[in-house]
């Protein structure tokens, strides 16, 4: 953590209401994006964001600084979202933005036929993501969307780096298997590299 964040958290632990507001303002958009990716309902996502921050503010005195704060927060976010889906019996569904859309790669022409093709690809990618186990989906969201490093992911998911790498490997492999026929039918031979890309932080390219 940088000095500014350390001081902000320290103030928050002492009950400083302004510090609580600063933490909320700094992280609420990221929290919403992750939660929405799980529940796919705007009102539920907004409610869960509030639940996450209530939990955070009640427990922040227990934060000892042994891990990065955002790792501590991300773990709370994902646990809250997955617990919600289990209680409501809903499927865990991944999304890359509030509208659930993927971003076309830079080389894609924006003609009507290409737009329709990539709209279809978006639907196929979302369908494939729904088939993955929750842990693999979470790994893909943290890595490809949030841009976390393997170490940060391990902290957020409560597992070893080896387990993180395994979940990513099998998640990507399963996605390729699910999309192989679609990609083959569109002349991509099962290679998903030219499919629409997720917007991601530059950090996602670390450790590749």
N, C-alpha and C positions, 0 to 999 in steps of 0.2 A: 504494500500500500504506500502511496505517496503521503507526504506530510499533511497536506490539506485533508485528505480522506481520513487519516488517522485522527486528526483533531476533530473532525466532524463526528466520527463515530464515538470518540471519547465524550464529546458534548452530549450526544444522543444518549449515551449510557448514564449520564448524569441528569437526564430528564429535560434537556434543553428542547423546547418545542420548535424553535427555529431550525435546529439541526435535524429534527425529525422531518420537517418539511423539505429541507435540502436533500436528504436521502431519497425521499419520495420523488421529488422532481428529477433527480439524477437517474433513477433506475426504473421509474414506472413504465416508460415506453418499452423497454426491453422485457420487463416482466409481462406486460400485456401481450407482446408478440409471441412469447413462448407459451403462455397460457392459451391464447387464441389458437395456436397451432395444435393444441391438444383437444379443446372442447368445440372449436369451430362455431361457437355461438357468441355473438357480441355481448349480450346482457350477462350471460354466464361468465364470460371472460372478465368483464368489468367487476362482477361480484367477487370473483376469485382473486383479482388483483388486490381488492380491499382486504380480503381474508389473509393474503400473503403478508401485506404490510402490517396488519394487526398482529399477526404471529411474530413478525420480525421485531416490532417495537416492544412486544411483551418479553421477547427472549434475548434482545440485543445485549443485555447486561451479562449474558453467559458467553458472549463472543470474546475469546481470549486473544485473537489475532494470530493464531497458529497457522491459519490458512488465509488466502486472499479473501477479502470481504465478499466480492462478487461470487466466488466459489461457494461460500457459505449461503449466500442469497439464492443462487441458482439451484442449489440442492433443495432448499425450502420450496422454491417455486415448482420444481418438477414433482416433488413428493405431494404437494398440495393438489396439483392438477391431476396427477394419476390417481390419487385417493378419491378425488371427486368423480372421475370416470368409473371407478370401481363401485362407488356407492350408487351412482345413477344407472349403472349397467350400460353405459354408452361405450362405443368403440373409441380407441385412441386414434385420432386422425391428425396427420401432420399438415401444416400449412406453412407457406413461406412469407406471406404477408396477409393483411386483413382480408383481402379479397380472395386469398388462396391461390394466387396466380404465380407462375414461374416466369422468369425473365428470359426472353430469347437471347441466344448468343450474339455477339457483336456482328458476326459475318452474315446473319440471316437477312435476306431481303424482306422489305416490309410490304410486298405486294399482297393483294387479297388472297391468292392461293397459298402463299407462304404463311399468312396470318392464320388461315383456317387449319393448315397443317399443324402449326405449333399450338393452336388451341386444342386440337385433338391430342397432341403430345402431352399437354398439361394434364388433361383428364387421365391419360394412361399413367403418368407419373404419380398422380394422387392416388389412383387405384392401386398401384404397386406398393406405395407407402403404407396403405391401409392393411396390406397383407403381412407386414413385418411385425415381429414381437415388439412390445412396448420398449424394451431396453435398446433394441437396435434402432428404433425410430428416434428415441431420445438421443442416442449417440450421433445420428446423422444430423439432427437439429442443432445440437451443440457444436458440432464440427463444421458443417457446411453453411449453416445460417448464422450462428452466433460467433463462429470463428475461434472457439476455445482451443487451447493447446491440449495435448494428451494429458498433461499433468493437471491442468485445470478441470478437464472433464472427469478425471479420476476422483478429484476432490468433490466435484458436484454430484457425481453418481455414486459415491461411496464404494468404489472398487479400485482394483489395481490398474496401472497403465496397460498391462498385458491384457486385462479383461476389456478395457476400452478399445484397444486395437483389434481384439477378436470380434467385438460387437460391430465395429465399423467394417471389418473385412467381410463378415458373413452378411451384414446388412447390404453392402454394396453388391456382393455376389448374388444375393437373392434378388435384388432389384434388376440386375442384368439378366438373370434367368427369366424373371417375370416379363421383362420387356423385349426379350430376344425375338419373339415372333413378330412383334410390332415393328421393331427396328429393321428386321430382315425384310419385311413387306415394303418398307420405305427405302430400301437400298442402303441400309446402314450396317448390315451384317451383324446385328447384335451389339454393335459398339454404341454405347450411350453417350460418347463424348460430344456428339453434335446435337444432342437433345437440348431443350431449353435448360438454361442454367439457373441455379438459385443465386440470388444476391447474397453475398457473404462478405465478412470482414477480411482484410488482407491477412489477418492472423491465421486464417484457415489454411494458408499455404505453408505455414511453419511445419517442420518435422516430417514433411512428405518424403 
